[in-house]
Amino acid sequence: MINVFNKIRKQLLDENKTGRYLKYAIGEIVLVMIGILLALQVNNWNQNRALKKEELKIMKSLHQEFSENLVKFDKVYKIHFK
């Protein structure tokens, strides 16, 4: 793939077609930028997904702890006010 781009670049420079070469160079820069932005977006998506998974895990743990504490409280409450 890179060889194809190198051939096009060399051919345009050899033929002194500076205008076309500049358009080609700008197009190549835009493609690289799009690739980088796409990679960043995928990375952000994966990080957000991992954070939500961790948040859900913590919330379940808190819910379980709260339920256990409620049961303990009920037992102590019954003992003191019986």
N, C-alpha and C positions, 0 to 999 in steps of 0.2 A: 504494500500500500504506500509506504513512504517512497519507494523507488518510483512509483508513478508520479507522485508530486514533485520529486526531484527532477524527473525528466521534463515535466511541464515547465518547471521554473527555469531550467537550463535552456530549453528550447525558446522560451519567451525572451530571455536575456540575449541569446545568440542572435535572434532576429531583430534586436533593437526595438522591441515593442514595449517600451517602458510603461505606457498607459495601461496596457493589458496586464503587465506584470504587477503593477500597483493594485489593480483590481483583484488579481489573484492573491496577492499578499494580504490584502484587507479581508478577503473571503476566508483565507486560511486562519487569520487571527480570530475572526468571528467564530469559526468552527471550534477553535481551541477554547475560546471563552464559553461557548455554549456547553462544551464537554465539562469544563471545570464547574460551571454553575449547576449542571445536572448532577455531578458527583457530590457537590455540597448539599444539594437538596435531598439526595438519597441518604447521605450521612445524617442530616438533621432528622429525617423521617425515622431512621433506625434508632437514633438517640431518644427521640420522643416516645417511640414504642417501648423501649427499654425502661424509660422513666415511668410510664404508665403501668407497666408490669410490676415494677418495684413498689409503686404507690398502692396498687391493688393488694399486693402481698402484705404491706404494712397495715392497710385498713382492715384486712381479714384478721391479722394478729391483734389489733386493737379491739376489734369486735369480740374476739374470743376471750381476751383478757377482761373486757368489761362484763361479759356474761358470767365468767367465773367469779369476779368480784361481787356481782349482784347476788349470786347464789350464796356466797360467804356472808354477805351483809344480811340476807334474809335469815340465815341460821342464827347469827349473833343477835339480830333484832328479836327473834322469837324467844331466845334464851333470856334476854334482859326484860322483856315485857310480858312474860308469862305469868 
